[in-house]
Amino acid sequence: MTTAAKGALALSIYMCVAAVSGPSFAYDNYLRGTASRNTKTSGTKKYFQEHPKVRSAAIGAGVGTAAGAVTGLVTGRGVVRGAAIGAGTGAGVGLIRSSRTLNSHPIFKDVATGTVAGLGLGLAGSRGHGKGKKAAQAAGVGAAVGLAAGLLKDKLR
């Protein structure tokens, strides 16, 4: 049996189970009369609602971790090393993108985002002698790409 056939079989079994058991779950959760659910916001959700900078940094760190890990894997410099550098870079990009000060200066915001992202990619992809020079070159390229993307997105419609 090929992999595609196994996947199709698993999907069809899942859909049959969902179709058979779906209505019973709907009837079990139906509320009648004056019944109500006590929904309480979790502490984590409440914390992120009250602290948008922390939320932006956490989301950026998650995205950066994945991007750094892929960069480390592709360049052969280490997945964990790339993920750690990417997490820091992503947190910085998340903070830049959520900055109220930079919201009134969209060009600087795009350049800063590109610079930090390029610096992170340069650090994650390089090792050995001349690392600072390569990272600076990558940051410069990132700044140029950020500026170009920002101009294409906002100004040159």
KOLZALUM-92141 format. One line per 2 residues: number of its first residue (from 1); their letters; for each residue y, z, x of N, C-alpha, C, O. Coordinates in steps of 0.001 Angstrom, whole numbers, plus 524288, in hexadecimal, padded with zeros to 5 digits. Last residue first. Layout:
NUM	a	Y,Z,X,Y,Z,X,Y,Z,X,Y,Z,X; ...
***
This chain:
157	rl	8CC58,7EDF3,8067B,8C937,7EC60,801E8,8CA4A,7E6E5,8005C,8C7FF,7E4F5,7FC9B; 8CEEF,7F401,80FC1,8CE63,7EE51,80FA4,8CB01,7EC7D,80B19,8C728,7E9BA,80BEA
155	kd	8CEFC,7FF06,80EA9,8D3D5,7FC0B,80F30,8D347,7F633,80E55,8D6E1,7F3B6,80C58; 8C49C,80383,80D13,8C946,8050D,80A32,8CD9D,800FF,80A34,8CFB1,7FFB3,80610
153	kl	8BC77,7FE64,812A7,8BB70,80127,80DCD,8C063,801E8,80A95,8C05B,80107,805DB; 8C0F8,7FA4E,81B8B,8BE46,7F6C8,817F5,8BD7B,7F954,812A4,8BDCB,7F6BA,80E9C
151	lg	8C4B6,80396,81FE8,8C85C,7FF7D,81E5E,8C5D4,7FBA6,81A91,8C84C,7F9F5,816CE; 8BB42,808EE,821B1,8BF42,80B1F,81E46,8C31F,8070D,81C68,8C4A6,8070C,817D8
149	aa	8B668,80232,828C6,8B3FB,8033A,823B1,8B7EB,80571,81FDA,8B7ED,803FF,81B44; 8BD8D,802BC,8312D,8BC7D,7FDBD,82E94,8BA15,7FE96,8292D,8BB93,7FBF8,8256D
147	lg	8BCDE,80D68,833AB,8C1D8,80B19,8321F,8C0F9,80606,82F23,8C35E,80520,82B10; 8B239,80E1C,83661,8B458,81137,83219,8B97B,80F0E,83014,8BA60,80EDF,82B5B
145	va	8B1FF,8075B,83F08,8AEEB,8060C,83A5D,8B0E9,8091A,835A3,8B141,806F3,8315A; 8B889,80CF9,845C7,8B9F3,807A9,8442F,8B702,80608,83F45,8B93F,803A0,83BC2
143	ag	8B2C0,8162D,846CA,8B80B,8165E,844AB,8B9C0,810FA,842C6,8BC24,8107F,83EA0; 8A9AA,81239,84B6C,8A96F,814A2,8463E,8AEC0,814F5,843AE,8AF41,81421,83EF8
141	vg	8AD98,80F30,85508,8AB83,80B2C,85185,8AB3C,80D4A,84BFA,8AC6D,80A80,8483E; 8B035,8192D,858AF,8B431,81524,85810,8B272,810D3,8546C,8B571,80F03,85120
139	aa	8A657,81DCA,858F9,8AA5F,82000,8558D,8AEB9,81C0C,854A2,8B0B7,81B9C,85047; 8A198,817A5,8609B,89F86,8177F,85B46,8A379,819B9,85768,8A3EC,817C6,85308
137	qa	8A7A8,81AAE,86923,8A7A9,8153B,8677A,8A5B2,814B5,861E1,8A7D8,811B7,85ECA; 8A4E1,8252F,8698F,8AA52,823C3,8688C,8AABE,81E1B,866C3,8ADD3,81CDE,86349
135	ak	89A53,8243B,86C02,89BCC,826B0,86710,8A16E,82556,865A2,8A2A4,82472,86111; 89B07,81FAE,875D6,89880,81CCE,871A1,899F5,81F0B,86C51,89ABB,81C23,86890
133	kg	8A027,827C5,87B38,8A295,822A7,87ADD,8A03F,81F80,8765E,8A315,81CF6,8736F; 898ED,82FD8,87A5F,89E25,8306C,8782C,8A0DC,82B39,8776D,8A386,82A5A,87384
131	kg	89061,82BDE,87FD2,88FE8,82CEE,87A3E,89547,82D62,877AC,89611,82B85,8734F; 88EDD,82972,88A37,892B4,8266C,8874C,89290,82767,8817B,89469,82428,87E73
129	hg	8814E,82C21,88B15,8865C,82B70,88D98,889F1,8280C,88A46,8883B,82444,887D8; 87B0E,83098,87F4F,87B3A,82FAE,884E2,880C6,82F05,886D8,88479,83115,88491
127	rs	87B0F,829B1,8735C,87940,82E26,87670,879C6,82CBE,87C34,87905,8283F,87DBC; 87E43,825CD,8663D,87EBC,82565,86BEA,87CBB,82A5C,86E80,87CB5,82E95,86C33
125	ga	87DD9,82712,85B7D,87B2F,8229C,85DC3,87B62,82240,863A6,878F4,81EC7,865EA; 883B7,82FBE,858FC,87E30,82FB8,85798,87B35,82B56,85A50,87689,82BDB,85B53
123	lg	88DAD,82CB6,85C79,88B04,83128,85EE8,8852A,83123,85DC7,88204,8325E,86132; 88F98,82429,855DF,88FA8,82381,85B8F,88CDD,827F2,85E57,88A04,82711,8621D
121	lg	88F42,828DA,84C17,88B5C,824E0,84D6C,88B16,82406,8534C,886DD,82342,85577; 897FE,82F86,84D45,892C1,8319F,84C53,88E7B,82DBE,84DAA,88A8F,82F22,85013
119	lg	89FF6,8282B,84E9C,89EDE,82BFF,852B8,89968,82E40,85213,89688,82ED2,855E2; 89F92,8230B,844E4,89E5E,82034,849BC,89D1B,823D8,84E34,89992,822C6,85148
117	av	8A2A7,82B5F,83E63,89D89,828EE,83DB5,89BED,825EB,84299,8976D,82637,84443; 8ACB9,82D44,84249,8A8BE,83165,8428B,8A34C,82F15,841F3,89FB1,830A8,844B7
115	tg	8B173,82380,84040,8B14B,825B3,84584,8AD02,829BC,84605,8A9FE,829A5,849C4; 8B07B,82243,83565,8ADE4,81E9A,838ED,8AD6B,820BA,83E70,8A977,81FE1,8410A
113	ta	8B6E0,82AB1,83238,8B15F,82A6D,830AF,8AE5B,826D4,83457,8AA21,82837,8362C; 8C080,827AA,83679,8BDFF,82C8A,83838,8B836,82C94,836DA,8B4FE,82E4F,839FA
111	vd	8C243,81E6F,830CC,8C1D4,81E3C,8367D,8BF0E,82321,8388F,8BBB0,822C6,83BF9; 8C2D7,82276,82695,8BECB,81EA6,827EF,8BDFE,81E49,82DD5,8B991,81DE1,82FA9
109	kf	8CB94,82910,827B8,8C690,82B36,82602,8C213,82788,82775,8BE01,82946,82955; 8D374,82233,82A34,8D1D2,8260D,82E19,8CC84,8285F,82CC0,8C95C,82980,83033
107	ip	8D3A8,81D1F,8206F,8D26C,81A2B,82530,8D0A4,81DE1,82981,8CCC5,81CD7,82C29; 8D675,824C8,818EC,8D136,8226E,818D8,8CFD6,81F5F,81DCD,8CB40,81F15,81F37
105	hs	8DC70,82F05,8176A,8DCC5,82B54,81BC8,8D789,8287A,81C55,8D484,829AC,81FE0; 8DA02,835C7,80FB5,8DF0D,83325,80F3B,8DFF9,82F41,813A7,8E3E5,82C79,813A1
103	nl	8D0A4,83995,8134D,8D09D,8365D,80E94,8D5C4,83382,80DD8,8D5E1,82F43,80B98; 8D299,8402A,81B89,8D18E,83AB5,81CCC,8D11F,8373D,817FD,8D138,83275,81879
101	tr	8D3EA,84970,815DB,8D82B,84769,8190C,8D75F,8419C,81A30,8DB0A,83E85,819D8; 8CA4F,84B35,8117D,8CEAD,84A0F,80E06,8D346,847CA,8110E,8D630,84491,80F00
99	ss	8BE33,84695,815DD,8C328,848F4,8174E,8C781,84755,8138F,8C84D,842B2,81293; 8B4A2,8420D,814D2,8B651,8458D,810A2,8BB9C,8480D,811B4,8BD53,84B5E,80EAC
97	ri	8B31B,83C47,81DDF,8B36A,83973,818E7,8B55B,83CE6,81474,8B786,83AE3,810A9; 8B26F,84464,82541,8B6C2,840A5,82576,8B763,83DEC,82038,8BBC4,83D52,81E52
95	lg	8A91D,84934,8223D,8AE09,84C1E,82202,8B2BE,8487A,8221F,8B699,84962,81F64; 8A20A,84109,8241E,8A29E,84337,81EDD,8A7AF,8463D,81E42,8AA45,845E0,81A38
93	vg	8A31F,83FF9,82EE8,8A4BD,83BAB,82B85,8A57D,83D9F,825F4,8A930,83C09,82354; 89ED6,849A6,83205,8A440,8484B,8333C,8A64E,843EF,82FCA,8AABE,8442B,82DF3
91	ag	894AC,84873,82E70,897DB,84CB8,82C5F,89DA0,84BA5,82D66,8A0EC,84C9D,82A09; 89190,83FF6,834A1,891E8,83F63,82EF4,89525,843AE,82C70,8980A,842B0,828BB
89	tg	89186,844A6,83E8E,894FB,8403E,83D6B,895CA,83F9C,83791,89A2D,83ED1,835C3; 889AB,84C15,83D48,88F00,84DA4,83E9D,892EF,8496F,83D5E,8972B,84A85,83B5D
87	ag	88151,8454E,83B0D,882D2,84966,83756,88864,84B3F,8385F,88B77,84BE5,834BB; 88093,83F0F,84404,8821C,83CBA,83F09,883CA,840BC,83B02,8874C,83FB6,837E2
85	ia	87CD4,84648,84B20,881FD,843FA,84BFA,88406,8419B,846E8,888A5,84216,845A8; 8730F,8481A,84659,876BF,84C69,84738,87C4D,84A61,84803,88006,84C82,845D6
83	ag	86E93,83E1F,84677,86F80,840BE,84177,8736D,8452C,84210,876C2,845EE,83EAD; 86DC1,83C24,85131,8711D,838E2,84DFA,87263,83B71,848C6,876C7,83B00,846DC
81	rv	86663,843FB,85399,86B84,843F1,85622,86F65,840C2,852EA,873CD,84276,85202; 85E04,84094,84D91,8605B,845AE,84C7E,865D1,84605,84EE2,8696C,84819,84C79
79	vg	85BD2,836C8,8521A,85D25,8372D,84C95,85FF5,83C49,84B73,863DF,83C53,848A9; 85F9B,830C9,85DA7,85D8A,8357E,85B32,85F7C,8360F,855A2,8642C,835D8,85497
77	rg	8620C,82752,861C1,86462,82BE8,8643A,86299,83103,861C4,863FE,83532,863AF; 85FAF,81D93,85DD0,85BCF,82033,86102,85DDD,82510,863B7,85B9F,826C4,8679D
75	tv	865BB,81851,856C9,86745,81808,85C48,86359,81AA4,85FE8,863AE,819F6,864A8; 8606B,81AAF,84D73,8611E,8153D,84F0F,86262,814D7,854DA,86058,8116B,8578C
73	lg	860FA,825A3,84D1A,85BED,822FC,84D10,85C68,81D6C,84F21,85927,81BAB,85234; 86BB5,82797,84CF6,86889,829A2,8513E,86342,826FB,8519D,8613F,82625,855E6
71	tv	86E11,82299,8436B,87066,820C7,84852,86D41,822A1,84CFE,86C3B,81F9B,85097; 86858,828D0,83C84,8670C,8233F,83D01,8693F,82115,84211,866A2,81E11,844BF
69	ag	86DB5,8323B,83E15,8681B,831E5,83F37,86669,82C3C,83FDE,86360,82AFF,84362; 877C5,82F9E,83AA3,876DB,830FF,8401C,87127,830A9,841A2,86FDF,82F02,845F7
67	aa	875D3,82DEE,82FF1,877D2,829A8,83337,876E7,82AC4,83903,8756D,82744,83BF5; 87249,837EF,82CE6,86EEE,83357,82C4C,870BC,82EE4,82FD3,86D8C,82C60,83266
65	tg	87B1A,83DED,82F6B,87603,83F28,831B4,87264,83A78,83169,86FBD,8392D,83535; 882D2,8399A,82910,88319,838F1,82EB8,87E00,83A1E,83174,87CAF,837A2,8355B
63	vg	87F89,83D3A,81F5A,87FA8,83792,8205B,87FB4,8368A,8263B,87CFE,83310,82825; 880B9,84807,82131,87BBB,845CC,81F93,87B6B,83FFE,820A9,8777C,83E12,822A7
61	ag	88B41,848E3,823A7,88759,84A5B,82790,88200,84824,8262D,87F11,8468C,829A4; 88FCD,845E3,81A35,89092,842B1,81EDE,88C91,843E2,82317,88AB4,8405B,825C7
59	ia	88CAD,84E6B,81429,88AE8,84928,812CA,88B70,84582,8177B,887ED,8426A,81896; 891F8,85668,81986,88C48,8568A,81903,88A17,8512E,817AA,88616,84F95,819CC
57	as	89C79,85374,81889,89A26,853D9,81DBE,89437,853D1,81D76,891AA,85176,820CA; 89D89,8540E,80DB3,89E4F,84F10,81063,89BE0,84F1D,815CD,89980,84B47,81776
55	rv	89BA7,85EDC,80C43,89845,85B00,809CA,898C3,855B8,80C8F,894D2,85331,80DA5; 8A3F9,86309,811B3,89EAA,86432,81384,89ADB,8603C,81136,89745,85E75,813E0
53	kp	8AC0A,85F4C,80B7A,8ABBD,85DB5,81103,8A645,85EA5,81327,8A430,85B6F,81612; 8AAB8,86415,801B6,8A9BE,85E7D,80242,8A969,85CA1,807EB,8A6C3,858C6,80907
51	he	8A6F4,86EA2,7FCE1,8A83C,86D55,8024E,8A72D,86786,80341,8A317,8662F,80569; 8A3E3,86F92,7F29E,8A87C,8727F,7F43F,8AA4D,87112,7F9BF,8AEC3,87232,7FB27
49	qf	89B00,8697E,7F26B,89F52,86825,7EEED,8A45D,86AD7,7F09B,8A89B,868A4,7F013; 894B1,86EB3,7F97F,8968D,86983,7FAE4,89AF2,867C0,7F747,89E53,864C4,7F8F2
47	yk	892EE,877ED,7F3BB,8957F,87828,7F8D0,897BC,872D7,7FA4D,89C29,8727E,7FC27; 88D90,87431,7EB09,892AE,8769E,7EA4C,895B4,876C1,7EF76,89A6B,875D3,7EF92
45	kt	8846B,870DC,7EFE2,887B6,86D15,7ED2B,88D35,86F42,7EC70,8910E,86C76,7ED25; 880C5,87A7F,7F3C2,881E7,8762D,7F74F,8858D,8723F,7F4C5,88954,8707F,7F72E
43	gs	87F32,8808A,7EAD3,88303,8822B,7EEBA,8848D,87DC9,7F262,88914,87D5F,7F3F2; 87E50,87936,7DED7,87C10,87B9B,7E37F,8805F,87CEC,7E768,8849F,87AAE,7E746
41	tk	882AD,87C6F,7D263,88375,8792C,7D6F9,88156,87BFD,7DBBF,88270,88098,7DC95; 87A4E,87E39,7C808,87DA2,880CE,7CBCB,87DFD,87D54,7D09C,87A05,87B84,7D2A3
39	tn	877B9,87D5A,7BB3B,87819,87A5B,7C00E,87C0D,87CFA,7C38D,88090,87DCC,7C219; 87075,88167,7B22A,87420,883F5,7B5AA,87422,880F4,7BAC4,870E9,881EB,7BE34
37	rs	86FB9,87A26,7A6CB,86DD4,87AF9,7AC1A,87209,87DAE,7AF38,876A3,87C54,7AEE4; 86DA4,87E95,799D5,870D6,87C35,79DE3,86E6A,87D5E,7A327,86B74,8811A,7A3CE
35	at	86B4C,87E5D,78C33,86968,87F0B,79183,86D0C,87C55,79558,86F42,8783B,79427; 86D25,87DC8,781F4,87158,87FD3,78534,86F9E,880AD,78AD1,87236,88369,78DCE
33	gr	86584,872BA,77F3F,86874,87727,77D3E,86CCF,878C4,780E8,86FD0,8757F,782C0; 85E1A,86E63,78A65,85F46,86E6D,784C6,86293,8732C,7836D,8626E,87723,78624
31	ly	85C28,865BC,794E2,85E2E,86ACA,7932C,85FB8,86A75,78D70,8624E,866C0,78BCB; 851D5,85FEF,79BAD,85583,85F73,7975E,8571A,864E1,79584,853C4,8683D,794AD
29	nd	84A38,85FF0,7A31B,84F6E,86184,7A4BC,85371,86147,7A05E,8580A,86254,7A14B; 84152,85C10,79E6F,84145,8616B,7A05F,846BA,8635E,7A19F,847BD,8680D,7A13A
27	ya	843B9,851BA,79C6A,84357,85552,79803,84362,85AFE,799D0,84549,85E64,796FF; 843A9,84D81,7A67B,8486E,84D37,7A368,84847,85117,79EE8,84C3F,85381,79DAC
25	fs	83979,84ECC,7A9A5,83D8C,851C3,7AC50,84295,851CA,7A91F,8456D,855AA,7A915; 834A1,847A1,7A32E,83368,84D2D,7A291,8377B,85090,7A549,838C6,854C8,7A35F
23	pg	83837,83DBE,7A67F,83A09,83FF4,7A18E,838E1,845C6,7A0F7,83BE5,84892,79E78; 83307,83CE1,7B10E,838AA,83D0A,7B02C,83A53,83F81,7AB0C,83D8E,84311,7AB1B
21	sv	82876,83B75,7B25E,82A67,840D0,7B263,83036,84135,7B12F,83229,84587,7B05B; 82751,8308C,7B18B,82412,8340A,7AE65,82680,83974,7AE10,82693,83BCD,7A9DD
19	aa	82E85,82CA5,7B8A4,82ED9,82B09,7B32C,82BD1,82EB9,7AFAA,82D82,82FEA,7AB53; 82B26,8312C,7C1FF,83061,83262,7C00E,830E3,830F8,7BA49,8336C,833CB,7B755
17	vc	8215F,82C86,7C2EE,821BF,83233,7C274,8270D,833B7,7C043,82763,83736,7BCFB; 8248D,82204,7C403,8213A,823A0,7BF9E,82188,8297D,7BEC1,821EA,82B40,7BA4C
15	my	82A5B,82273,7CD4A,82CFE,820F9,7C871,829BD,82282,7C3AF,82BEA,82423,7BFB7; 82269,82531,7D474,826E7,828A2,7D3A9,8299D,8276F,7CE7F,82B07,82B05,7CBA0
13	is	81C20,81C5E,7D3CF,81A00,82179,7D243,81E72,82541,7D12C,81E42,82832,7CD60; 82319,814DD,7D7C3,82141,81461,7D260,81EE8,81982,7D072,81F9E,81AE4,7CBE5
11	la	82476,8189B,7E20C,828EA,81842,7DE83,82724,817E9,7D8D4,82973,81A69,7D56F; 81A58,81787,7E604,81CB8,81CB6,7E5C0,82159,81CB0,7E1FE,8220F,8206B,7DF0A
9	la	81952,80C94,7E555,815CF,81002,7E275,81829,81574,7E1D7,817FB,817B7,7DD9A; 8211A,80960,7EC3D,8216D,807D7,7E6C8,81DFB,80B4A,7E364,81F82,80CC4,7DF13
7	gk	81D2A,80DA0,7F594,8223F,80F45,7F38A,822D5,80DFF,7EDCA,824D5,8112B,7EAC8; 813D5,80809,7F694,813B3,80DBD,7F615,818CE,80FC8,7F3D1,818C7,81345,7F082
5	aa	817E9,7FE00,7F7B5,814AC,7FF30,7F329,81455,80513,7F24C,81486,806E9,7EDDC; 81D0A,7FF0C,80134,8200F,7FDBB,7FC89,81D03,7FF05,7F794,81F3A,800E4,7F3BE
3	tt	814AB,800ED,807E1,818A3,804FB,80726,81BD4,803F0,8023A,81D2B,80796,7FF65; 80857,7FC75,80275,80CFD,7FBFC,805B4,810DC,8005C,8046E,81063,80314,8007E
1	m	7FB6B,80000,80359,80000,80000,80000,804D0,80000,80385,80541,8032C,8071B
***
